């Protein structure tokens, strides 16, 4: 966790992003470490956990990180939690809580509430439902598809 903490400090001190750091371990080896780079990249998805997952997947050459552990300085936001689920990471150690992040000016706790009913904050409009639904039929019929 100290390495994740140091990553958070590095990103903060260089004005690259907020106070967030993360690392991924596999077979007792550090595979990746990262910090928040939202300000550096102008990419709202450049959270520490997202970056650590991207780097680990590149290093390992696979998207399935089910044999890895994530260490992060704060309870993951909904976006990062989604990425953790998609990467199949089974264990996450975190430092600060959602409420700590909120006290620091970050919307994590609020986003967790909003994501339960996104229609209340985002104007979600269906378009070309049947045509796009057909993509899933084509996917199921695809003989060489790889499930992830």
N, C-alpha and C positions, 0 to 999 in steps of 0.2 A: 504494500500500500504506500510505502514511502516513495517508491518510484513514481507512482501515479500522482502523489502529492507534489513531488518535484516537477513533474510535467506541468501540472496546473500552475505552479509558480512561474515556470518558464514562459508559458503562454500569456499569463497575466502581466508579467514584467515587461514583455516585449509588445504589449498591446495587440496581441494576435487574437484574443478572445477572452471569455470569462474564466472564472476560477475552477476549471474542470480539467482533470487529467485521468487517463485510463491506460491499462496495459492488459495484454492477453498472454496467458501462460499455457504451454502445452508440453507435456512430458517433463515438467519441472524446469522448463526453459522459457525465458521471455521471448515471445515471438514478435510482439509489436508493442510499442508505447506511443502515446499520442496525447495531445492536449487540444483544447477548443481553439479552432482557427476561423471562427465565423467572421471576425473583423479583418483578419489578414486576407481572406479569400472572397469576402462578400458572399459567402455561401451559407445560407441558414441551416444547412444540413451538416456542416463541418464541426459537429460536436466531437468531444474527445472519444466517446464510445464508438461513434460511427467511423471516425478516422482509424481507431485501433482495429476495428473489425475489417475495414478495407485493407489496411496494411497486412494484417494477419492472413487474410484470404489470399492476398498476392504472394506472400512469403510461402505459404503452405500449398498454393496452387489448387485451392478448393474452396467451395462456399460452405461446406458443412464443418462447423467448428464444434461439434458435439463432444469432442475429447479435450476441449479447452476450458479455461476458467478466466473470467473477466474480473479485474479489479478496477474500481472507479471511485473517484473522490466524492461522488454524490449519487443519490438514488436516481436511476435513469429516467429521463423524460419519456413521454409516450412514444416519440419517434425512435429514440434509442432503444426503448423496450421492444418495439416492433422489430428492429434490426437484430436485437439479441435473440428474439424468438425465431426469426427467419434463419439466423446463423446456427440455431439449435444449441446455443451455449447453455449448459445446464446449471452452472454455478456462477453467481455474481456476488462479489464482496463489494459493499459500498460504504462510504464514509458518512457524509452529511445526508440529511433527510430532505424530502420535498419541501417541508416547512422551512428548513434552513435556507434552501434555494430561494424560496419566496421572500424570506426576510432579507436576502441579498439582492432582491430586485428582479428575480427570474420567475417566469410564469408557469413553471412545471406543475404546481399544485392546481392552478387554474385550468391548465390544459387537460389534466386528468379529469376534471369535472366536465369540461366542454366536450371531450371526445366521446363521452357516453351518449350525447345527443348532438352530433355535429350539425344537424339540420337547423338547430336554433341559432347558430352563429355563421354558417356558410350557406349560401344560396346554391344548393345542389340540384341541378336540372338534368334529368335523363334526356339522352339524345341518341337516336339510331340504336335503340335497344336490341332489336331483332338481329340487325347486321352484326353488331358487336358480340351478341350472344353466340353467333355462329362461329366466332373465333375459338370458343371453348369446345365446340363440336369438332372443329378441325384439329384442335390440340389432342383431344381424346383419340381421334382416328389416326393421328400421326404415329407411325410405327417406331420411329427412332427418338421419341420424346424422352426426356430425362426429367423425372419428378424431383422437385427440390422443396 
